[in-house]
Amino acid sequence: MQIKCIARLLTFVYVTATFVHHLSAQTITKNQIGVQGEYHYEYWMDYSIADKSDTMTLGDGGNFSCSWDSVNNILFMKGKRPGVRNQVITYSADYKPSGNSYMGAYGWTKNPLVEYYIVDSWGAWKPPGVTSKGTLVSDSGVYDIYEKYVNNFGIEPAKQFWSVRQNKRTSGTITCVNHFDAWAAKNMVMGEMYEVMFFVEGYQSSGTADVKMSMTSGSTAISDNLYINQLKTTRPGVFGTPSQTVISNSRQTLTFITPKNCYVSPKVYNLIGQEVISLPGKKYSAGKHSVIVNPNSTGKYFYTFKAGR
C-alpha cells in the first residue's frame, strides 16, 4: 500500500484537480479539494475512473454524504487544515460498506512525514494487517496501536500510525490528542500537523455513508499557546525571553514550572542564535520539572522552554 498523502499530492499537482470555495450543498464527482465555511473537504480517487455512483455531497458544517461502487481506492474527507493536536471530533454516521472500507479520523504530518489513522469502524477487513504495538483507552473504548512502513513513491521514508477501535461504532467522540500521546509514548514520532479530517475510505469495494460531524479544540489547546505567558523558568527570565547561563560540556539540569498540564519543548541556543539543542516535546503535569542537556562545548548559551512540540 502506498502512502496516500503523497499520492493525493501527486494527483492534485500533476493531474486535473479543482480547488473551490463552497457556501452551500454541492455534489462532487471527481478529484477536488476546497473550503466550505470553516471546514476543508476533499474527494480523492486514484487511477480508477469515477462514474455517477462515486459521489460526495457536501452538507452544512462538517456534514457530508458519499457513495462509491467498485473503485480501486477512494477517499472522502472533511475537517481542518491545518489541524491541531487537541482536535475533538463528534460524529454520527449511517455507514454501510460492502467490502474493504474504514471510517474515522485521518491526516498527516511533515518533518517527519507520517500518515495517521484513527479508525472507529470498518467493512470486511480490519486494518492495517500488522502486529499491534499495544493498546490505549479513549472515548469509552479500547484501541489497538499499529506502526506500519509504506511505499511512498521513493520521495522519503514514511510511516503510517494507526489506532483501531476493538469494537466498531458509528457515532461518538474522537479525542485525537489521546492517540497522539499514546503513539508518542511508544516512540512513534509525529511531525508538524498538516490536517485533521474525518474520513470515509473505500478500497476495491462499494458502499455509502451519511456523516453528521463537528470539530472543536479541546481544553488543553497547545497549538494556540494558551500557556505562553504562564510558563516560567526557575532561572532568570520568563517563557519567551531567553535566559543566558553558563552550561558546561557535562550534563546540565534546567528547571521550569508549568501552571497547568501542557507540552513543553526545551531549546538551547548559542550566542549567535543557532539552535544547538532541541528536545522533543513532552507532556508535563502542573508543577516543577527539570530536564538535562549536554552541549558539545563549554560556553554561554541561551535557553527557552517552548509550549507545544
Number of C-alpha atoms within 10 A of each C-alpha: 7 12 20 20 17 18 16 17 11 12 18 17 10 8 9 10 15 11 13 13 12 15 14 11 13 13 13 17 18 20 22 18 19 16 18 21 13 12 20 23 27 23 24 23 24 16 11 11 10 18 12 11 16 22 20 25 17 22 19 15 19 26 22 23 21 25 21 28 20 18 20 16 19 26 23 26 29 31 29 22 17 14 19 22 24 21 22 21 23 17 19 16 18 13 23 16 23 18 17 19 26 26 27 25 25 21 24 26 20 13 10 15 23 23 22 25 25 26 27 23 22 26 21 12 11 16 18 18 9 11 11 16 12 13 18 17 13 17 12 9 13 15 23 18 23 23 19 16 15 15 15 18 13 7 8 10 13 20 22 19 22 24 28 25 23 15 10 15 17 16 18 15 17 23 21 22 18 16 25 19 17 18 23 15 11 12 9 16 18 21 13 17 19 16 20 29 28 29 23 29 22 28 18 15 20 22 22 21 19 19 24 18 22 19 22 13 18 16 10 18 18 21 17 12 15 14 22 16 11 15 20 22 22 13 12 12 14 18 21 15 13 18 16 18 13 11 21 16 13 12 12 14 10 18 16 20 19 20 14 14 14 21 23 22 16 24 19 24 19 16 12 8 10 11 14 15 16 15 15 14 18 16 15 16 13 12 11 14 14 13 12 12 20 16 18 12 10 12 13 14 22 21 25 24 27 18 26 21 18
